[in-house]
């Protein structure tokens, strides 16, 4: 009588190449998740820099002797100090100052790991204008 083969040898032969197929299916999904995570991080960093620049500009323009141009200058300077085009590209800052309120708006585009897609970022900050009042 010939010795019997273990039952696992046939099942092993049937599973040959299954790891390659699993990698072909799973690696694109893994890369997609990784790139989406990176894109989200770039977007939120750009948004955070834009709102911080708008707040800085509003503080500068909202001073008692401040002007709208001071707010634009302060916002642009903040963006340059925070990384400039390495964080937020195509930036522009605008300021509107009335007798009681100042608003600074920063607009730009986030960096992207997805070719051809550059999300637009628009952030604004408003503050009351400082003024001296009589007691």
NUMI-163290 format. One record per residue: residue in three letters; x, y, z of N, C-alpha, C in turn. Coordinates in steps of 0.1 Angstrom, whole numbers, padded with zeros to 4 digits, always signed. Example, Ala and Ser with C-alpha at 12.3 -4.5 7.8 and 13.67 -1.06 7.14 Angstrom:
ALA+0132-0057+0078+0123-0045+0078+0132-0033+0078/SER+0128-0022+0071+0137-0011+0071+0129+0000+0079/
***
This chain:
UNK+0008-0012+0000+0000+0000+0000+0009+0013+0000/UNK+0004+0022-0008+0012+0035-0008+0008+0044+0002/UNK+0017+0052+0008+0013+0061+0018+0004+0072+0012/UNK-0005+0077+0020-0015+0087+0016-0009+0101+0018/UNK-0012+0109+0009-0007+0123+0010-0016+0131+0020/UNK-0010+0140+0027-0018+0148+0035-0028+0157+0027/UNK-0040+0159+0033-0050+0166+0026-0046+0181+0023/UNK-0037+0186+0030-0033+0200+0028-0025+0203+0016/UNK-0018+0193+0010-0010+0196-0002-0019+0200-0014/UNK-0030+0195-0016-0039+0199-0027-0044+0213-0024/UNK-0047+0216-0012-0053+0230-0009-0042+0240-0010/UNK-0029+0237-0007-0018+0246-0009-0016+0249-0024/UNK-0017+0238-0032-0015+0240-0046-0026+0249-0052/UNK-0038+0249-0047-0049+0257-0052-0047+0272-0048/UNK-0040+0275-0038-0038+0288-0033-0026+0295-0039/UNK-0019+0289-0048-0006+0295-0053-0010+0307-0061/UNK-0003+0318-0058-0006+0331-0065-0016+0340-0058/UNK-0022+0335-0048-0033+0343-0041-0027+0355-0035/UNK-0015+0355-0030-0009+0367-0024-0007+0378-0034/UNK-0003+0374-0046-0001+0384-0057-0014+0391-0060/UNK-0025+0383-0061-0038+0388-0064-0043+0398-0053/UNK-0040+0394-0041-0044+0402-0029-0037+0415-0030/UNK-0024+0415-0033-0016+0427-0034-0021+0436-0045/UNK-0024+0430-0057-0029+0438-0068-0042+0445-0064/UNK-0050+0439-0056-0063+0445-0052-0061+0455-0040/UNK-0053+0452-0030-0052+0460-0018-0042+0472-0020/UNK-0032+0471-0027-0022+0482-0028-0028+0495-0034/UNK-0036+0494-0045-0042+0507-0050-0051+0513-0039/UNK-0058+0505-0032-0067+0510-0021-0059+0516-0010/UNK-0048+0510-0007-0039+0515+0004-0033+0529-0001/UNK-0028+0529-0013-0023+0542-0018-0033+0553-0019/UNK-0046+0549-0023-0056+0559-0023-0059+0565-0010/UNK-0060+0557+0000-0062+0562+0014-0050+0570+0019/UNK-0038+0566+0015-0026+0574+0019-0026+0588+0012/UNK-0029+0588-0001-0029+0601-0008-0041+0610-0003/UNK-0052+0604+0000-0063+0612+0005-0060+0618+0019/UNK-0053+0611+0027-0049+0616+0040-0039+0627+0038/UNK-0030+0626+0029-0020+0636+0026-0027+0649+0021/UNK-0037+0647+0012-0044+0658+0006-0052+0665+0017/UNK-0058+0658+0026-0066+0664+0037-0056+0672+0046/UNK-0044+0667+0048-0035+0675+0057-0030+0687+0050/UNK-0028+0687+0037-0024+0699+0030-0035+0709+0029/UNK-0047+0705+0028-0059+0714+0027-0061+0721+0041/UNK-0060+0713+0051-0062+0719+0065-0051+0728+0069/UNK-0039+0725+0065-0028+0734+0068-0029+0747+0061/UNK-0033+0747+0048-0035+0759+0040-0046+0767+0046/UNK-0057+0760+0050-0068+0767+0056-0065+0774+0069/UNK-0057+0767+0077-0052+0772+0090-0043+0785+0088/UNK-0034+0784+0079-0026+0795+0076-0034+0807+0071/UNK-0044+0805+0062-0052+0815+0057-0060+0822+0068/UNK-0066+0815+0077-0074+0821+0088-0065+0829+0097/UNK-0053+0823+0100-0044+0830+0109-0039+0843+0103/UNK-0037+0843+0089-0033+0855+0082-0044+0865+0082/UNK-0056+0861+0080-0068+0870+0081-0069+0876+0095/UNK-0067+0869+0105-0068+0874+0119-0057+0884+0122/UNK-0045+0881+0117-0034+0890+0119-0036+0903+0112/UNK-0042+0902+0099-0045+0914+0092-0056+0922+0098/UNK-0066+0916+0104-0077+0923+0110-0072+0930+0123/UNK-0063+0924+0130-0057+0930+0142-0049+0943+0138/UNK-0042+0942+0127-0034+0953+0123-0043+0965+0118/UNK-0053+0961+0110-0061+0972+0105-0072+0977+0115/UNK-0074+0969+0125-0084+0973+0135-0079+0982+0146/UNK-0066+0985+0146-0060+0994+0156-0066+1008+0154/UNK-0064+1016+0165-0070+1030+0165-0065+1038+0153/UNK-0053+1037+0150-0047+1044+0138-0045+1035+0126/UNK-0050+1023+0126-0048+1014+0115-0056+1018+0103/UNK-0052+1012+0092-0058+1014+0079-0060+1001+0072/UNK-0068+1000+0062-0071+0988+0055-0058+0983+0049/UNK-0049+0991+0044-0036+0987+0038-0027+0980+0048/UNK-0028+0984+0061-0021+0978+0071-0025+0963+0073/UNK-0038+0961+0072-0043+0947+0073-0039+0938+0061/UNK-0039+0944+0049-0034+0936+0037-0019+0933+0039/UNK-0012+0943+0043+0003+0941+0044+0006+0931+0055/UNK-0001+0931+0066+0001+0922+0077-0003+0908+0073/UNK-0014+0906+0066-0018+0893+0062-0008+0887+0052/UNK-0004+0895+0042+0006+0890+0032+0019+0887+0039/UNK+0023+0895+0048+0036+0892+0056+0035+0879+0064/UNK+0023+0876+0070+0021+0864+0078+0022+0852+0068/UNK+0016+0853+0057+0016+0841+0047+0030+0839+0043/UNK+0038+0849+0040+0052+0847+0036+0060+0841+0047/UNK+0058+0845+0060+0065+0839+0071+0061+0825+0074/UNK+0048+0821+0071+0043+0808+0073+0047+0798+0063/UNK+0054+0802+0052+0058+0793+0042+0055+0798+0028/UNK+0047+0808+0026+0045+0814+0013+0039+0804+0003/UNK+0044+0802-0008+0039+0794-0019+0041+0779-0015/UNK+0049+0776-0005+0050+0762-0001+0038+0757+0007/UNK+0029+0766+0011+0017+0763+0019+0005+0767+0012/UNK+0005+0779+0007-0007+0785+0001-0003+0793-0012/UNK-0008+0789-0024-0003+0795-0036-0014+0805-0041/UNK-0009+0814-0049-0018+0824-0056-0026+0832-0046/UNK-0020+0837-0035-0027+0843-0025-0030+0858-0028/UNK-0041+0862-0022-0045+0876-0023-0052+0880-0010/UNK-0050+0892-0005-0056+0896+0007-0064+0909+0004/UNK-0076+0911+0010-0083+0923+0008-0088+0927+0022/UNK-0090+0940+0024-0094+0945+0037-0105+0955+0035/UNK-0115+0956+0043-0126+0965+0043-0127+0971+0057/UNK-0125+0984+0059-0126+0990+0072-0137+1001+0071/UNK-0146+1000+0081-0156+1010+0083-0153+1017+0096/UNK-0162+1026+0100-0160+1033+0112-0160+1024+0125/UNK-0167+1013+0124-0168+1004+0135-0163+0990+0134/UNK-0160+0986+0121-0156+0972+0119-0146+0971+0108/UNK-0137+0961+0110-0127+0958+0099-0128+0943+0096/UNK-0128+0940+0083-0128+0926+0078-0117+0924+0068/UNK-0109+0914+0070-0098+0910+0061-0101+0896+0056/UNK-0100+0895+0043-0103+0882+0036-0090+0878+0029/UNK-0086+0865+0031-0074+0859+0024-0079+0848+0015/UNK-0075+0848+0003-0078+0839-0007-0066+0832-0013/UNK-0066+0819-0016-0055+0813-0022-0059+0798-0025/UNK-0049+0791-0030-0051+0777-0033-0042+0768-0026/UNK-0048+0757-0021-0040+0747-0014-0031+0739-0024/UNK-0020+0734-0018-0012+0725-0026-0019+0712-0028/UNK-0016+0704-0038-0023+0692-0041-0014+0680-0045/UNK-0017+0668-0041-0010+0656-0045-0018+0650-0057/UNK-0030+0655-0059-0038+0650-0070-0036+0660-0082/UNK-0031+0655-0093-0027+0664-0104-0040+0671-0110/UNK-0038+0684-0112-0048+0692-0118-0059+0697-0108/UNK-0058+0694-0096-0069+0698-0086-0062+0706-0075/UNK-0066+0719-0074-0060+0727-0064-0072+0734-0057/UNK-0076+0729-0046-0088+0735-0039-0086+0750-0035/UNK-0096+0758-0037-0096+0772-0033-0099+0773-0018/UNK-0091+0782-0012-0093+0785+0002-0097+0800+0003/UNK-0108+0802+0011-0112+0816+0013-0115+0817+0028/UNK-0108+0826+0035-0110+0827+0050-0111+0842+0053/UNK-0120+0846+0062-0122+0860+0066-0121+0861+0081/UNK-0117+0873+0086-0118+0876+0100-0123+0890+0101/UNK-0131+0892+0111-0137+0906+0114-0134+0909+0129/UNK-0132+0922+0131-0130+0927+0144-0136+0941+0145/UNK-0140+0945+0157-0144+0959+0159-0131+0968+0158/UNK-0133+0980+0153-0122+0990+0153-0120+0996+0166/UNK-0108+0997+0171-0104+1003+0183-0107+1018+0183/UNK-0113+1023+0193-0116+1037+0194-0116+1042+0208/UNK-0112+1054+0210-0111+1060+0223-0125+1065+0227/UNK-0130+1062+0238-0143+1067+0242-0141+1076+0255/UNK-0149+1085+0257-0149+1093+0269-0155+1086+0281/UNK-0149+1088+0293-0155+1081+0304-0168+1086+0309/
***
